[in-house]
């Protein structure tokens, strides 16, 4: 039982490059989330998926796209990376409806 | 949308003393309030949560209180230990929704 698995753990991009962050959960959770964590700003929601087949914007969606590939997988894509997207990205999942979030180990992304 | 304010941003206590972290929320329809602990370089993990039909909840040295009228909730840690040193995040969730909103975090340092 791995919980929430994120790949990669670290990534360095040049401005303008694209990449996809992968996330998978094996807890049969309905809801999945992408957060970014920056010093002094807490955890800010980028996108979430309340159930398979649906996605919605969070607080800071600009510059990102997401895909809920199936119930297990929720990916985050940066089409044209910018230095402002340098951050630690966490994927999370939950049963939904006021259930706790289970976080992955995070991806540390640096955009130069 | 929901706004969660958390304070203090940093807190230093002597080992054995108590620590209190306070949060306020703006949406009166919020009904679920979790607290997460994040150790350095690790993922956030749930330590305790409370729902709006309960005023207080305890788990060993940790307790959370909720005042719905004032729209604030607090985390209390008694008999602090060095392993309590971490960043603590409060969060809230509006009933029927899936967007969890986080406070900016409190860095707790327990001095041996």
HADDOCK unambig.tbl for C-alpha pairs under 7 A between the chains (distance, minus, plus):
assign (segid A and resid 40 and name CA) (segid B and resid 104 and name CA) 6.23 0.50 0.50
assign (segid A and resid 41 and name CA) (segid B and resid 104 and name CA) 5.11 0.50 0.50
assign (segid A and resid 42 and name CA) (segid B and resid 102 and name CA) 6.67 0.50 0.50
assign (segid A and resid 42 and name CA) (segid B and resid 103 and name CA) 6.12 0.50 0.50
assign (segid A and resid 42 and name CA) (segid B and resid 104 and name CA) 3.85 0.50 0.50
assign (segid A and resid 42 and name CA) (segid B and resid 105 and name CA) 5.67 0.50 0.50
assign (segid A and resid 43 and name CA) (segid B and resid 102 and name CA) 5.98 0.50 0.50
assign (segid A and resid 50 and name CA) (segid B and resid 98 and name CA) 6.28 0.50 0.50
assign (segid A and resid 96 and name CA) (segid B and resid 98 and name CA) 6.36 0.50 0.50
assign (segid A and resid 97 and name CA) (segid B and resid 96 and name CA) 6.34 0.50 0.50
assign (segid A and resid 97 and name CA) (segid B and resid 97 and name CA) 6.88 0.50 0.50
assign (segid A and resid 97 and name CA) (segid B and resid 98 and name CA) 6.46 0.50 0.50
assign (segid A and resid 98 and name CA) (segid B and resid 32 and name CA) 5.94 0.50 0.50
assign (segid A and resid 98 and name CA) (segid B and resid 93 and name CA) 6.76 0.50 0.50
assign (segid A and resid 100 and name CA) (segid B and resid 46 and name CA) 6.88 0.50 0.50
assign (segid A and resid 103 and name CA) (segid B and resid 43 and name CA) 6.24 0.50 0.50
assign (segid A and resid 103 and name CA) (segid B and resid 44 and name CA) 6.51 0.50 0.50
assign (segid A and resid 104 and name CA) (segid B and resid 43 and name CA) 6.56 0.50 0.50
assign (segid A and resid 105 and name CA) (segid B and resid 42 and name CA) 6.51 0.50 0.50
assign (segid A and resid 105 and name CA) (segid B and resid 43 and name CA) 5.21 0.50 0.50
assign (segid A and resid 106 and name CA) (segid B and resid 43 and name CA) 6.74 0.50 0.50
